[in-house]
Amino acid sequence: MAQRFDADELQLTGEPFPVAEHVAYELGLGRGAFSVSENGVLAYRTGSGQIDQPLWFDRGGKQIGSLGAAGIYLTLALSPDERRVAVDRTDPQTGTNDVWLFDLLSGIPSRFTTDPAVDTNPLWSPDGSRIVFASSREGVWNLYQKIASGVGNEEVLLKSGERKVPDDWSSDGQFIVYQTHNPKTKWDLWVLPMPGDRQPFPFLQTEFNEQQAQFSPDGKWIAYTSDESGAPEVYVQTFPASGGKWRVSTGGGNQPQWRRDGKELFYIAADRKLMAVDVKLGATFEAGVPKTLFSTRVLTLTEFRNHYAVTADGQRFLINSMIEEISATPISVVVNWTADLKH
């Protein structure tokens, strides 16, 4: 649909009218699959929108299993004992986004949140007893936590006027790193201490986007993405921040994840290939040359914290993968789409 806009009065005028039919809508991202240029060119994709499924792969890219049925999935998180997976997925009928838990032994899912608002980006505590997630139930995305068994009500963990997404929980349970959006500084990384009065403090707050932060297993380093070079790349800094910074990825990088022993770092490249980098943690940080493991079919790279999880030994990957038939839907292009409109 389209509707005229009065630029002088800064308001819509007239009645909305149809422009194209059967345009795909990505429920999980909250946006339509279309784009309009300033010179009258319209491009859109038809179809049912995002359809994907969490699939298990080995390091060679061979599919070795699946989780749940095809649907609309966003982020996922593997529990510390690797017995359960927390995912947030969208109901295609209502558009409601909730957190669900999957038992990996039985494959049976159970709903973890039921609020009609958006509940997203689940994150396990290091001992697996609690889950933190973001929710829009009070307008802006705030942070909540709930006992992982599902018993009891959600507890508000952090409220503010800015949108927040939980990224990771340090292995000692002392800190949660989260990303928050500021109109002036874009996406920033902040840290929430869990003991005491829980007063958050900034980790990275610059003119660029810093996202998708992950604590190293020893808690002394944080891997994250930044677009300071013009495109998202993976970097590592000390925690607490000391000014030292190391770039890990080449040619684009997103969604970093550590192997449990801290000797390897994974990320997804700009061409959606899963990459692995040998790293050495000590008095300083050392990284080897990134190696390609295999190509993935993740939907997005920067909108969410991560679309994959890796087992402790770095041998298996659960990846939120687009269904190939849907992702191959052709794009329609309309030139001068406003030509037939009445003036």
C-alpha positions as CSV (number, residue, x, y, z in Angstrom):
1,M,0.0,0.0,0.0
2,A,1.0,3.6,-0.5
3,Q,-0.4,7.0,0.6
4,R,0.4,10.5,-0.4
5,F,2.5,12.6,2.0
6,D,2.4,16.4,2.3
7,A,6.0,17.4,3.0
8,D,5.0,21.0,3.9
9,E,2.4,19.9,6.5
10,L,4.3,16.7,7.4
11,Q,1.2,14.6,7.3
12,L,-0.5,11.9,5.2
13,T,-3.2,13.0,2.8
14,G,-5.9,11.1,0.7
15,E,-6.7,7.4,0.9
16,P,-4.1,4.6,0.9
17,F,-4.1,2.6,-2.3
18,P,-2.6,-0.8,-3.4
19,V,0.7,-0.9,-5.3
20,A,1.5,-4.6,-5.5
21,E,-0.1,-7.8,-4.3
22,H,1.3,-10.9,-2.5
23,V,4.3,-9.0,-1.2
24,A,6.3,-11.1,1.3
25,Y,6.4,-9.9,4.9
26,E,9.1,-10.9,7.2
27,L,7.2,-11.3,10.5
28,G,10.3,-11.9,12.5
29,L,11.9,-8.7,11.2
30,G,8.7,-6.7,11.2
31,R,9.2,-5.4,7.6
32,G,8.0,-6.0,4.1
33,A,10.2,-7.5,1.4
34,F,10.3,-4.4,-0.8
35,S,12.3,-1.2,-1.5
36,V,11.5,2.0,-3.4
37,S,14.0,4.3,-5.0
38,E,13.7,8.1,-5.4
39,N,13.4,7.8,-9.2
40,G,10.3,5.7,-9.2
41,V,11.7,2.2,-9.3
42,L,10.0,-0.4,-7.0
43,A,11.4,-3.8,-6.2
44,Y,9.6,-6.4,-4.2
45,R,9.5,-10.2,-3.5
46,T,6.4,-12.2,-3.5
47,G,5.7,-15.3,-1.4
48,S,5.0,-16.2,2.2
49,G,8.0,-14.5,3.7
50,Q,10.5,-15.9,6.1
51,I,10.4,-19.7,6.5
52,D,13.3,-21.3,8.2
53,Q,14.3,-24.2,10.5
54,P,17.1,-24.8,13.0
55,L,19.3,-27.5,11.5
56,W,22.3,-29.4,12.9
57,F,25.6,-29.5,10.9
58,D,29.0,-31.0,11.5
59,R,32.2,-29.1,10.8
60,G,32.2,-30.2,7.2
61,G,28.7,-28.7,6.5
62,K,26.9,-32.0,6.4
63,Q,23.4,-31.8,7.9
64,I,23.1,-34.3,10.7
65,G,19.7,-33.4,12.3
66,S,17.0,-30.8,12.7
67,L,15.0,-29.1,15.4
68,G,11.3,-28.6,15.3
69,A,9.2,-27.9,12.2
70,A,9.8,-25.2,9.6
71,G,8.5,-21.9,10.7
72,I,9.6,-18.4,11.6
73,Y,12.6,-18.5,14.0
74,L,14.9,-15.7,15.1
75,T,17.7,-16.2,17.7
76,L,18.6,-19.4,19.4
77,A,20.7,-20.4,22.4
78,L,22.1,-23.8,23.5
79,S,21.9,-24.5,27.3
80,P,25.2,-24.9,29.1
81,D,24.6,-28.6,29.6
82,E,23.6,-28.9,25.9
83,R,20.3,-30.6,26.7
84,R,17.9,-27.8,25.7
85,V,17.7,-25.0,23.2
86,A,16.0,-21.7,23.7
87,V,14.6,-20.1,20.6
88,D,12.3,-17.2,19.9
89,R,9.8,-17.8,17.1
90,T,6.8,-16.1,15.6
91,D,3.3,-17.3,15.3
92,P,2.5,-16.8,11.5
93,Q,-1.2,-16.3,12.3
94,T,-1.0,-13.7,15.0
95,G,2.5,-12.3,14.6
96,T,3.2,-12.9,18.3
97,N,6.8,-13.6,19.1
98,D,7.6,-15.8,22.1
99,V,10.4,-17.8,23.6
100,W,10.2,-21.6,23.3
101,L,12.4,-24.3,24.8
102,F,13.2,-27.5,22.9
103,D,14.3,-30.7,24.7
104,L,17.1,-32.1,22.6
105,L,16.5,-35.7,23.7
106,S,12.8,-35.8,23.0
107,G,12.6,-33.0,20.5
108,I,9.4,-31.7,22.3
109,P,9.0,-27.9,22.4
110,S,7.4,-26.0,25.3
111,R,6.3,-22.4,25.4
112,F,8.4,-20.4,27.8
113,T,6.7,-16.9,27.5
114,T,3.1,-16.1,26.7
115,D,2.9,-12.3,26.7
116,P,1.3,-10.9,23.5
117,A,4.2,-8.5,23.2
118,V,7.5,-9.4,21.4
119,D,9.7,-11.7,23.6
120,T,13.0,-12.2,22.0
121,N,16.7,-13.0,22.2
122,P,16.8,-15.7,25.0
123,L,20.0,-16.0,26.9
124,W,20.9,-18.8,29.5
125,S,22.6,-18.1,32.8
126,P,26.0,-19.9,33.1
127,D,24.4,-22.6,35.4
128,G,21.4,-23.0,33.2
129,S,19.0,-22.1,36.0
130,R,17.6,-18.9,34.4
131,I,16.9,-17.3,31.1
132,V,17.1,-13.6,30.3
133,F,15.3,-12.2,27.3
134,A,14.2,-8.9,25.8
135,S,10.5,-7.9,25.7
136,S,8.4,-5.0,24.4
137,R,5.6,-5.6,26.9
138,E,6.1,-2.1,28.3
139,G,6.8,-0.4,24.9
140,V,10.6,-0.3,24.6
141,W,12.5,-3.5,24.8
142,N,13.5,-4.1,28.4
143,L,15.4,-7.0,29.9
144,Y,13.6,-9.7,31.9
145,Q,14.6,-13.0,33.5
146,K,12.7,-16.1,34.5
147,I,13.6,-19.5,36.0
148,A,14.4,-21.9,33.2
149,S,12.0,-24.5,34.5
150,G,9.2,-22.1,33.6
151,V,7.9,-21.9,37.2
152,G,7.0,-18.5,38.4
153,N,6.7,-15.1,36.8
154,E,9.2,-13.0,34.8
155,E,11.3,-10.5,36.8
156,V,12.2,-7.2,35.4
157,L,16.0,-7.1,35.2
158,L,16.6,-3.7,33.5
159,K,14.4,-0.9,32.4
160,S,15.3,2.3,30.5
161,G,14.1,4.4,27.7
162,E,16.3,2.7,25.1
163,R,15.9,-0.6,23.3
164,K,18.0,-3.3,24.7
165,V,19.1,-6.8,23.6
166,P,20.9,-9.3,25.9
167,D,24.1,-10.6,24.2
168,D,26.0,-12.8,26.7
169,W,26.4,-13.8,30.4
170,S,30.0,-14.1,31.7
171,S,30.9,-17.6,32.9
172,D,31.3,-16.5,36.5
173,G,27.7,-15.2,36.5
174,Q,28.9,-11.7,37.4
175,F,28.1,-9.7,34.3
176,I,25.6,-9.5,31.4
177,V,26.7,-7.7,28.3
178,Y,23.9,-6.2,26.2
179,Q,23.5,-3.9,23.3
180,T,21.3,-0.8,23.4
181,H,20.3,1.7,20.8
182,N,20.9,5.4,21.2
183,P,19.7,7.9,18.5
184,K,23.1,9.6,18.6
185,T,25.6,6.8,19.1
186,K,23.6,4.0,17.3
187,W,24.1,0.5,18.8
188,D,26.3,0.5,21.9
189,L,27.6,-2.2,24.3
190,W,26.8,-1.9,28.0
191,V,27.5,-4.2,30.9
192,L,25.0,-5.0,33.7
193,P,26.6,-6.3,36.9
194,M,24.4,-9.0,38.4
195,P,25.4,-8.7,42.1
196,G,24.7,-5.6,44.2
197,D,22.6,-2.7,42.9
198,R,22.9,-3.7,39.3
199,Q,24.0,-0.3,37.9
200,P,25.0,-0.7,34.2
201,F,28.1,0.9,32.7
202,P,29.2,1.3,29.1
203,F,31.7,-1.0,27.5
204,L,31.8,0.5,24.0
205,Q,29.9,3.7,23.1
206,T,31.1,5.3,19.9
207,E,29.7,6.9,16.7
208,F,29.6,3.4,15.1
209,N,27.4,0.3,15.7
210,E,28.8,-2.2,18.2
211,Q,26.8,-5.3,18.6
212,Q,26.7,-9.1,19.2
213,A,29.1,-9.1,22.2
214,Q,30.4,-12.5,23.5
215,F,32.5,-13.0,26.7
216,S,35.5,-15.3,26.3
217,P,35.2,-18.4,28.5
218,D,37.7,-17.0,31.0
219,G,35.7,-13.7,31.1
220,K,38.8,-11.5,30.3
221,W,37.9,-10.8,26.6
222,I,34.9,-9.7,24.6
223,A,34.4,-10.5,20.9
224,Y,31.9,-8.2,19.1
225,T,31.0,-6.7,15.8
226,S,31.6,-3.1,14.7
227,D,31.1,-1.2,11.4
228,E,33.8,1.3,12.1
229,S,35.6,0.2,8.9
230,G,32.4,0.7,6.9
231,A,31.1,-2.8,7.1
232,P,30.6,-5.1,10.1
233,E,33.7,-6.9,11.2
234,V,34.6,-9.0,14.3
235,Y,36.9,-7.5,16.9
236,V,38.2,-8.5,20.3
237,Q,38.9,-6.3,23.3
238,T,39.9,-6.9,26.8
239,F,37.3,-6.8,29.6
240,P,37.3,-4.4,31.3
241,A,38.2,-2.3,28.2
242,S,41.8,-1.1,28.2
243,G,42.0,0.4,24.7
244,G,43.6,-2.6,23.1
245,K,41.7,-3.9,20.1
246,W,42.2,-6.7,17.6
247,R,40.4,-7.3,14.4
248,V,39.7,-11.0,13.7
249,S,37.6,-11.1,10.5
250,T,38.5,-10.1,7.0
251,G,36.0,-9.1,4.3
252,G,33.1,-8.9,6.8
253,G,32.1,-10.7,10.0
254,N,29.1,-11.1,12.2
255,Q,27.8,-13.1,15.2
256,P,31.0,-14.2,16.9
257,Q,30.9,-17.3,19.2
258,W,33.7,-18.8,21.3
259,R,34.5,-22.5,21.6
260,R,34.2,-23.5,25.3
261,D,37.9,-23.9,25.8
262,G,38.6,-20.4,24.3
263,K,41.0,-21.7,21.6
264,E,38.7,-21.0,18.7
265,L,36.4,-18.2,17.6
266,F,33.6,-18.7,15.0
267,Y,31.7,-16.1,13.0
268,I,29.6,-15.7,9.9
269,A,31.2,-13.8,7.0
270,A,29.5,-11.3,4.7
271,D,28.8,-14.1,2.2
272,R,27.2,-16.1,5.0
273,K,30.0,-18.7,5.3
274,L,30.7,-20.0,8.7
275,M,34.3,-19.2,9.6
276,A,36.7,-20.5,12.3
277,V,39.8,-18.8,13.7
278,D,42.4,-20.3,16.0
279,V,43.0,-17.9,18.9
280,K,45.3,-17.8,21.8
281,L,44.4,-16.0,25.0
282,G,47.1,-14.8,27.5
283,A,48.7,-11.5,28.3
284,T,47.7,-10.5,24.8
285,F,45.4,-11.7,22.1
286,E,46.6,-13.7,19.1
287,A,44.4,-14.8,16.2
288,G,45.2,-17.0,13.2
289,V,44.0,-16.8,9.6
290,P,40.2,-17.3,9.3
291,K,39.2,-20.6,7.7
292,T,36.0,-21.4,5.9
293,L,34.0,-24.3,7.4
294,F,30.9,-24.2,5.1
295,S,28.2,-22.0,3.7
296,T,25.1,-21.3,5.7
297,R,21.5,-20.1,4.8
298,V,21.0,-17.7,7.8
299,L,18.4,-15.0,7.1
300,T,20.2,-11.9,8.4
301,L,23.6,-11.0,9.8
302,T,23.2,-7.8,11.9
303,E,19.5,-7.5,13.0
304,F,19.8,-10.1,15.8
305,R,22.4,-11.4,18.2
306,N,23.0,-14.8,16.6
307,H,21.3,-17.3,14.3
308,Y,23.5,-20.3,15.4
309,A,24.9,-22.1,18.4
310,V,28.0,-24.2,18.7
311,T,28.6,-27.2,21.0
312,A,31.3,-27.0,23.6
313,D,33.8,-29.0,21.5
314,G,33.2,-26.9,18.4
315,Q,32.2,-30.0,16.4
316,R,28.5,-29.4,15.8
317,F,26.5,-26.3,14.9
318,L,22.8,-25.6,15.2
319,I,22.0,-23.0,12.5
320,N,18.8,-21.2,11.8
321,S,18.5,-22.0,8.1
322,M,16.2,-20.5,5.4
323,I,14.3,-23.1,3.4
324,E,15.8,-22.9,0.0
325,E,12.6,-22.9,-2.0
326,I,11.4,-19.8,-0.2
327,S,14.7,-18.0,-0.3
328,A,14.8,-18.5,-4.1
329,T,11.6,-16.5,-4.7
330,P,12.2,-14.1,-7.6
331,I,12.2,-10.3,-7.2
332,S,9.8,-8.2,-9.3
333,V,10.9,-4.7,-10.5
334,V,8.4,-2.0,-11.5
335,V,9.7,1.1,-13.3
336,N,7.9,4.4,-12.8
337,W,5.3,2.8,-10.6
338,T,3.7,6.3,-9.9
339,A,2.9,7.0,-13.6
340,D,-0.8,6.0,-13.3
341,L,-1.6,7.7,-10.1
342,K,-4.2,10.5,-10.1
343,H,-2.9,14.0,-9.3
